Amino acid sequence: MPIAVDIDVMLARRKMSVGELADRVGITPANLAVLKNGRAKAVRFSTLAALCEVLECQPGDLLRWESEGAPGG
């Protein structure tokens, strides 16, 4: 999938656990793990907005496009 998810980077920067983020955003840790590990097929804008609010970041800090031919892509 050419969309990479960098939630783990923001979690490290904010010194926050997956469980704490899930609780503050209002989703289950399992659903957050699916998103964090790049296995999600979609993300609701309301969830993305809540992630950005809690992590104090922009959507581009969490999601980035990678070329299919790029290493790791």
N, CA and C atoms as an extended XYZ file, in Angstrom:
219
Properties=species:S:1:pos:R:3:atomname:S:1:resname:S:1:resid:I:1 pbc="F F F"
N         0.854       -1.184        0.000 N   MET     1
C         0.000        0.000        0.000 CA  MET     1
C         0.890        1.234        0.000 C   MET     1
N         0.637        2.175       -0.886 N   PRO     2
C         1.515        3.338       -0.982 CA  PRO     2
C         1.308        4.392        0.104 C   PRO     2
N         0.345        4.201        1.000 N   ILE     3
C         0.163        5.133        2.109 CA  ILE     3
C         0.822        4.542        3.352 C   ILE     3
N         1.810        5.242        3.883 N   ALA     4
C         2.500        4.800        5.097 CA  ALA     4
C         1.925        5.549        6.291 C   ALA     4
N         1.805        4.852        7.406 N   VAL     5
C         1.240        5.426        8.628 CA  VAL     5
C         2.361        5.596        9.650 C   VAL     5
N         2.523        6.807       10.153 N   ASP     6
C         3.611        7.117       11.082 CA  ASP     6
C         3.110        7.444       12.490 C   ASP     6
N         2.043        6.770       12.908 N   ILE     7
C         1.520        7.017       14.255 CA  ILE     7
C         2.567        6.678       15.306 C   ILE     7
N         3.328        5.612       15.076 N   ASP     8
C         4.345        5.210       16.057 CA  ASP     8
C         5.395        6.296       16.259 C   ASP     8
N         5.722        7.037       15.203 N   VAL     9
C         6.686        8.136       15.309 CA  VAL     9
C         6.140        9.225       16.222 C   VAL     9
N         4.867        9.577       16.013 N   MET    10
C         4.263       10.619       16.842 CA  MET    10
C         4.086       10.146       18.281 C   MET    10
N         3.764        8.873       18.471 N   LEU    11
C         3.651        8.331       19.828 CA  LEU    11
C         4.984        8.466       20.563 C   LEU    11
N         6.065        8.149       19.886 N   ALA    12
C         7.390        8.253       20.504 CA  ALA    12
C         7.717        9.704       20.834 C   ALA    12
N         7.399       10.604       19.910 N   ARG    13
C         7.680       12.030       20.151 CA  ARG    13
C         6.882       12.576       21.333 C   ARG    13
N         5.672       12.074       21.499 N   ARG    14
C         4.804       12.558       22.578 CA  ARG    14
C         4.947       11.721       23.855 C   ARG    14
N         5.807       10.678       23.786 N   LYS    15
C         6.010        9.774       24.931 CA  LYS    15
C         4.674        9.240       25.447 C   LYS    15
N         3.887        8.705       24.508 N   MET    16
C         2.545        8.224       24.806 CA  MET    16
C         2.430        6.761       24.377 C   MET    16
N         1.683        5.973       25.134 N   SER    17
C         1.482        4.567       24.784 CA  SER    17
C         0.302        4.428       23.823 C   SER    17
N         0.263        3.280       23.144 N   VAL    18
C        -0.855        2.991       22.250 CA  VAL    18
C        -2.155        2.976       23.049 C   VAL    18
N        -2.129        2.377       24.222 N   GLY    19
C        -3.328        2.306       25.051 CA  GLY    19
C        -3.836        3.675       25.454 C   GLY    19
N        -2.922        4.560       25.840 N   GLU    20
C        -3.317        5.914       26.230 CA  GLU    20
C        -3.906        6.664       25.042 C   GLU    20
N        -3.267        6.547       23.877 N   LEU    21
C        -3.778        7.227       22.687 CA  LEU    21
C        -5.162        6.704       22.324 C   LEU    21
N        -5.324        5.388       22.326 N   ALA    22
C        -6.619        4.792       21.993 CA  ALA    22
C        -7.701        5.304       22.937 C   ALA    22
N        -7.383        5.341       24.228 N   ASP    23
C        -8.344        5.807       25.227 CA  ASP    23
C        -8.713        7.266       24.991 C   ASP    23
N        -7.739        8.104       24.732 N   ARG    24
C        -7.987        9.528       24.546 CA  ARG    24
C        -8.713        9.825       23.230 C   ARG    24
N        -8.479        8.984       22.203 N   VAL    25
C        -9.139        9.183       20.908 CA  VAL    25
C       -10.544        8.577       20.923 C   VAL    25
N       -10.736        7.527       21.735 N   GLY    26
C       -12.043        6.889       21.805 CA  GLY    26
C       -12.196        5.708       20.867 C   GLY    26
N       -11.081        5.027       20.565 N   ILE    27
C       -11.140        3.806       19.770 CA  ILE    27
C       -10.462        2.688       20.561 C   ILE    27
N       -10.686        1.458       20.140 N   THR    28
C       -10.078        0.345       20.858 CA  THR    28
C        -8.591        0.258       20.519 C   THR    28
N        -7.788       -0.251       21.444 N   PRO    29
C        -6.364       -0.457       21.134 CA  PRO    29
C        -6.170       -1.365       19.917 C   PRO    29
N        -7.055       -2.351       19.750 N   ALA    30
C        -6.945       -3.250       18.586 CA  ALA    30
C        -7.153       -2.483       17.280 C   ALA    30
N        -8.154       -1.600       17.241 N   ASN    31
C        -8.393       -0.808       16.026 CA  ASN    31
C        -7.259        0.171       15.779 C   ASN    31
N        -6.702        0.740       16.835 N   LEU    32
C        -5.559        1.631       16.670 CA  LEU    32
C        -4.357        0.862       16.142 C   LEU    32
N        -4.156       -0.360       16.617 N   ALA    33
C        -3.046       -1.186       16.141 CA  ALA    33
C        -3.195       -1.502       14.649 C   ALA    33
N        -4.419       -1.780       14.202 N   VAL    34
C        -4.669       -2.034       12.779 CA  VAL    34
C        -4.267       -0.816       11.956 C   VAL    34
N        -4.648        0.358       12.415 N   LEU    35
C        -4.295        1.595       11.715 CA  LEU    35
C        -2.792        1.841       11.786 C   LEU    35
N        -2.224        1.708       12.977 N   LYS    36
C        -0.804        1.987       13.197 CA  LYS    36
C         0.094        1.081       12.369 C   LYS    36
N        -0.316       -0.167       12.204 N   ASN    37
C         0.500       -1.135       11.476 CA  ASN    37
C         0.239       -1.144        9.975 C   ASN    37
N        -0.579       -0.201        9.496 N   GLY    38
C        -0.798       -0.064        8.061 CA  GLY    38
C        -1.730       -1.101        7.473 C   GLY    38
N        -2.527       -1.771        8.300 N   ARG    39
C        -3.437       -2.802        7.800 CA  ARG    39
C        -4.851       -2.275        7.560 C   ARG    39
N        -5.111       -1.024        7.920 N   ALA    40
C        -6.445       -0.444        7.733 CA  ALA    40
C        -6.681       -0.150        6.257 C   ALA    40
N        -7.910       -0.355        5.821 N   LYS    41
C        -8.289       -0.039        4.437 CA  LYS    41
C        -8.780        1.399        4.325 C   LYS    41
N        -9.186        1.977        5.460 N   ALA    42
C        -9.717        3.345        5.460 CA  ALA    42
C        -9.610        3.905        6.866 C   ALA    42
N        -9.721        5.221        6.961 N   VAL    43
C        -9.778        5.884        8.263 CA  VAL    43
C       -10.809        7.000        8.165 C   VAL    43
N       -11.675        7.075        9.151 N   ARG    44
C       -12.681        8.142        9.168 CA  ARG    44
C       -11.981        9.471        9.444 C   ARG    44
N       -12.488       10.520        8.816 N   PHE    45
C       -11.936       11.845        9.080 CA  PHE    45
C       -12.089       12.218       10.546 C   PHE    45
N       -13.174       11.789       11.175 N   SER    46
C       -13.364       12.107       12.595 CA  SER    46
C       -12.285       11.437       13.448 C   SER    46
N       -11.881       10.225       13.077 N   THR    47
C       -10.805        9.534       13.799 CA  THR    47
C        -9.479       10.229       13.543 C   THR    47
N        -9.223       10.589       12.289 N   LEU    48
C        -7.992       11.289       11.942 CA  LEU    48
C        -7.918       12.632       12.680 C   LEU    48
N        -9.042       13.332       12.746 N   ALA    49
C        -9.082       14.619       13.455 CA  ALA    49
C        -8.804       14.419       14.941 C   ALA    49
N        -9.376       13.377       15.539 N   ALA    50
C        -9.151       13.105       16.961 CA  ALA    50
C        -7.691       12.743       17.214 C   ALA    50
N        -7.088       11.943       16.324 N   LEU    51
C        -5.670       11.607       16.459 CA  LEU    51
C        -4.821       12.872       16.416 C   LEU    51
N        -5.118       13.750       15.461 N   CYS    52
C        -4.361       14.998       15.325 CA  CYS    52
C        -4.532       15.894       16.549 C   CYS    52
N        -5.753       15.931       17.088 N   GLU    53
C        -5.997       16.765       18.263 CA  GLU    53
C        -5.202       16.242       19.458 C   GLU    53
N        -5.269       14.945       19.707 N   VAL    54
C        -4.591       14.365       20.865 CA  VAL    54
C        -3.072       14.451       20.712 C   VAL    54
N        -2.580       14.168       19.500 N   LEU    55
C        -1.130       14.172       19.266 CA  LEU    55
C        -0.592       15.564       18.923 C   LEU    55
N        -1.494       16.546       18.796 N   GLU    56
C        -1.111       17.914       18.453 CA  GLU    56
C        -0.240       17.947       17.198 C   GLU    56
N        -0.822       17.415       16.111 N   CYS    57
C        -0.083       17.338       14.852 CA  CYS    57
C        -1.036       17.549       13.683 C   CYS    57
N        -0.496       17.501       12.489 N   GLN    58
C        -1.260       17.623       11.261 CA  GLN    58
C        -1.436       16.230       10.643 C   GLN    58
N        -2.473       16.033        9.794 N   PRO    59
C        -2.655       14.728        9.157 CA  PRO    59
C        -1.400       14.248        8.417 C   PRO    59
N        -0.662       15.168        7.821 N   GLY    60
C         0.568       14.806        7.112 CA  GLY    60
C         1.671       14.291        8.022 C   GLY    60
N         1.549       14.546        9.325 N   ASP    61
C         2.509       13.980       10.274 CA  ASP    61
C         2.222       12.513       10.529 C   ASP    61
N         0.999       12.084       10.231 N   LEU    62
C         0.590       10.708       10.491 CA  LEU    62
C         0.548        9.843        9.242 C   LEU    62
N         0.281       10.467        8.099 N   LEU    63
C         0.124        9.731        6.836 CA  LEU    63
C         1.047       10.318        5.779 C   LEU    63
N         1.657        9.432        4.997 N   ARG    64
C         2.475        9.908        3.874 CA  ARG    64
C         2.376        8.910        2.728 C   ARG    64
N         2.513        9.432        1.526 N   TRP    65
C         2.460        8.606        0.330 CA  TRP    65
C         3.852        8.146       -0.030 C   TRP    65
N         3.980        6.858       -0.377 N   GLU    66
C         5.238        6.307       -0.862 CA  GLU    66
C         5.005        5.686       -2.224 C   GLU    66
N         5.928        5.887       -3.115 N   SER    67
C         5.851        5.260       -4.434 CA  SER    67
C         5.909        3.753       -4.270 C   SER    67
N         5.149        3.031       -5.068 N   GLU    68
C         5.143        1.560       -5.007 CA  GLU    68
C         6.530        0.990       -5.231 C   GLU    68
N         7.355        1.658       -6.023 N   GLY    69
C         8.680        1.160       -6.331 CA  GLY    69
C         9.761        1.576       -5.331 C   GLY    69
N         9.392        2.417       -4.375 N   ALA    70
C        10.370        2.909       -3.409 CA  ALA    70
C        10.715        1.816       -2.396 C   ALA    70
N        11.944        1.825       -1.895 N   PRO    71
C        12.300        0.853       -0.854 CA  PRO    71
C        11.357        0.994        0.338 C   PRO    71
N        10.846       -0.127        0.815 N   GLY    72
C         9.916       -0.127        1.924 CA  GLY    72
C         8.498        0.193        1.499 C   GLY    72
N         8.259        0.468        0.218 N   GLY    73
C         6.937        0.863       -0.251 CA  GLY    73
C         6.212       -0.180       -1.004 C   GLY    73
